[in-house]
Amino acid sequence: MNKAQLIDAMAEGAGLTKADAKKALDSFIGATTNALKGGDRVALIGFGTFSVTERGARTGRNPQTGKEITIPAKKVVKFKAGADLADSVS
C-alpha cells in the first residue's frame, strides 16, 4: 500500500474527504517526525512504537573493490509492532 492508497482507505474508513485524510496523514507524519527528532518515542497502544536508536560505527566492505571501509555511527528509526498488530497479522 502506498501513500495515496492509504489516504483513500483512511477517507473511506473515517468518512472523510480525501483532502482531509491527506491533511490528517501529513499531520501525523509531521508530528511523529518532530517527536523522533527531539529524542522522544511515539507509542500507539495496540499498533506499535517508533523510537530512535544509535547504530554504532562498524567495518564493512566495498562490494566493487573488496576494500574494507569504516561505516560511521548514525541514528536510525526503529518500529516495534504492538501485540494487537502482531496478532492480527499472524
Steps between C-alpha positions, in 0.01 A plus 500: 500500500641838403417843644217571253337164573532563874333840462214336306457234769507758780244718322265208442542353850451827687245662267739784412576668172829398340634851564421474873650151518817629331522787751456254788767264367744785430439634850565156653823462301615849598422454869669160508808633319531796738464277807767260374734790413458622857604163639150394605334173414151472355290220650163410349344242731408187307676617184865546590780729609734718294836583660847623409810299586869551436667255265869475581782540252602178331728362233355409163626407158473687172328245272675630188857501627483268800684765703405539867322825586381655824127560519438791740259491794155643436153526646235269356122480544363173634144372509384230738157361423248491782333180616166571327669572166728197526206273588283628214776441242592147608 
